[in-house]
Amino acid sequence: MKFKYILTWIFLFFLSMQLIFFFVLKKEKIDSILKREKITLRNLGHHENKNVYQHLDAYVSDHFPFKNQFIAQSNWLFKGVFHEANANNQVLWGENDWLFYNATINDENGMNEAFGYKALSNRELKKIIRNIHTIKNWCHRNHIYFELLICPNKHSVYPENLPYSYQNKQQKSQLNQLVSHDTSIINLIKTLRDSKKSNKDLYYRWDTHWNQFGAYLAVKEMTHRLQKKYPYIEPFEAKMIQVNKYREMDLANMIGLNGYFQKSDVHLSFTKVPTQRIPNLMIVHDSFLHSMMPSLEKIFNKITSKTYSTDGLLSPEILLRENVDVYIIELVERYKGVLFGDIHPDFYK
């Protein structure tokens, strides 16, 4: 009985302190984990998607004292007890402390899609391939070299580090389907899986992105094809160097543990670079481009980048106006849905 009273008083003390902290502590404007502005009391009841009570609930949730610290400790404890963690179905904690992105349990951009639960139909495959070749054929007629680079999700390259329950399942992703049906698309899954045998990490363990060395291997693979049109491009070589430089890791941040993991970055030391470069590259990209830039800069004199989310896949007029020599569309595997769009053959004519 005495123990029950002690626990009750501890609980009430905790609630009281949280209430005091809620009113006393300064309200931060930006959520450090979600990377967005926190809900405020301004326009109470006038939010387009929330009534007054929902707005208040969201406000309290956003400004709950030490919320992110509680999230971090909860995920750390869950990992220690159950040996894997999942934050709102978004982050899977795999073997050797590798983190993987999983949007939601039924999301085609998440883990399920990798194992064939939403395979592309023949019609969808044909549409994507038709779109790719519509752009490629137009570029060829206008003396522009075109390449599509689909950067694999991390779990496509490192399935052995997924949580144990996933490891014995054969991956049959939409990207596997696509590269099997169209061999003109560079199979970066194979390239990166073959290269990781050197025991060098090609992706960040606590982030969704590849590092500079993984990106270099992809650019190097593309360069082999470029040499057919630009034979003056000499092979280039680089080695990985670890640098003790802070880099925020997005997956670690999503579970509130960005400060718990050792963070170092990967840079490149080029041992052999081309003496002559291709004049002008236009690249439509997502966030995977950042790690590619050190390698691309060794091949191209000028690089013009456009994000597909704001600029789309670019019109023929833009490519001609910019006097482009090489046009690249770079997409991470989970964003390949961009290729599902309706591109009429007459658009690139």
Secondary structure as UniProt FT lines:
FT   HELIX           2..24
FT   STRAND          30..31
FT   TURN            32..35
FT   STRAND          36..37
FT   TURN            42..45
FT   TURN            48..49
FT   HELIX           52..62
FT   TURN            65..66
FT   HELIX           67..82
FT   TURN            88..89
FT   STRAND          91..93
FT   HELIX           95..97
FT   STRAND          99..101
FT   TURN            105..106
FT   TURN            108..109
FT   HELIX           111..114
FT   TURN            115..118
FT   HELIX           122..141
FT   TURN            142..143
FT   STRAND          145..151
FT   HELIX           154..157
FT   HELIX           159..161
FT   HELIX           164..167
FT   HELIX           174..181
FT   TURN            183..184
FT   HELIX           188..195
FT   HELIX           196..198
FT   TURN            205..206
FT   HELIX           212..229
FT   TURN            231..232
FT   STRAND          237..243
FT   HELIX           250..254
FT   TURN            255..256
FT   TURN            258..260
FT   STRAND          265..272
FT   STRAND          278..285
FT   TURN            287..288
FT   HELIX           289..296
FT   TURN            297..299
FT   STRAND          300..307
FT   HELIX           308..311
FT   TURN            312..313
FT   HELIX           316..321
FT   TURN            322..323
FT   STRAND          326..332
FT   HELIX           333..340
FT   TURN            345..347
//
